[in-house]
Amino acid sequence: MAQKKNNRFDLTTRHSKKPLCKHTEDALDLYFTTLNGERPGDLYDLVIGEVERPLFKAVMDFTQGNQSQAAGILGINRGTLRKKLRTYSLIQ
């Protein structure tokens, strides 16, 4: 659920008032804990992929597949959107 706060949207889950950034922080803390001292690799790509795929899917669902509208909502150009949709197998 998004709530407007000081000209920004505070993203919280439906079942919790915890903001999305706190969920992310908690997930990363758990991830590092489970490494047992091992050094992670490609963490940036892992995290971005975990966040981008559901973001693009949700926006595409919201726009009923309209890529121009989805690109506008996301603030990216349609070519970039199409590339990301292919990367995450959301289009063929």
C-alpha positions in Angstrom: 0.0 0.0 0.0 1.4 3.4 -0.8 0.7 6.4 1.4 1.6 9.9 0.4 3.9 11.5 3.0 5.7 14.8 2.5 5.3 14.7 -1.3 6.7 11.1 -1.3 5.1 7.7 -1.2 5.8 5.5 1.8 5.6 1.9 0.6 4.2 -0.4 3.2 2.9 -4.0 3.0 -0.7 -4.9 3.4 -0.2 -6.9 6.5 2.4 -4.7 8.2 3.0 -1.0 8.6 6.7 -1.7 8.1 8.1 0.2 5.0 9.5 -1.7 2.1 13.0 -0.4 2.8 12.8 -2.0 6.3 11.8 -5.3 4.8 14.7 -5.0 2.4 17.1 -4.2 5.3 15.8 -7.2 7.3 16.2 -9.5 4.3 19.7 -8.4 3.7 20.6 -8.9 7.4 19.2 -12.4 7.2 21.1 -13.0 3.9 24.5 -11.9 5.5 23.8 -14.0 8.6 23.2 -17.2 6.5 26.5 -16.7 4.7 28.4 -17.9 7.8 31.4 -15.8 7.0 31.4 -16.6 3.2 31.9 -13.6 1.0 28.9 -12.9 -1.3 29.3 -12.3 -5.0 27.2 -10.2 -7.4 25.1 -8.9 -4.5 24.0 -5.8 -6.4 22.6 -7.8 -9.4 20.9 -10.3 -7.0 19.1 -7.5 -5.1 18.2 -5.5 -8.1 16.8 -8.6 -9.8 14.8 -9.5 -6.7 13.2 -6.1 -6.7 12.9 -5.2 -10.4 11.1 -8.3 -11.5 8.1 -7.9 -9.2 8.1 -4.2 -9.8 7.8 -4.6 -13.6 5.3 -7.4 -13.2 3.1 -5.3 -10.9 3.2 -2.2 -13.2 2.5 -4.3 -16.3 -0.5 -5.9 -14.5 -1.7 -2.4 -13.4 -1.5 -1.1 -16.9 -3.0 -4.3 -18.4 0.1 -4.8 -20.5 0.3 -1.3 -21.9 4.0 -0.8 -22.3 3.8 3.0 -23.0 1.8 3.6 -19.8 4.0 1.3 -17.8 7.2 3.1 -19.0 5.6 6.4 -18.1 4.7 5.2 -14.6 8.2 3.8 -14.1 9.9 6.9 -15.5 11.9 5.0 -18.1 11.7 4.9 -21.9 9.8 2.1 -23.6 12.9 0.6 -25.1 14.4 0.1 -21.6 11.2 -1.3 -20.3 11.0 -3.9 -23.2 14.7 -4.9 -22.5 13.9 -5.4 -18.8 10.7 -7.3 -19.5 12.7 -9.7 -21.8 15.4 -10.0 -19.1 12.9 -11.2 -16.6 10.9 -13.3 -19.1 7.8 -11.1 -18.7 7.5 -10.8 -22.5 8.9 -12.9 -25.4 
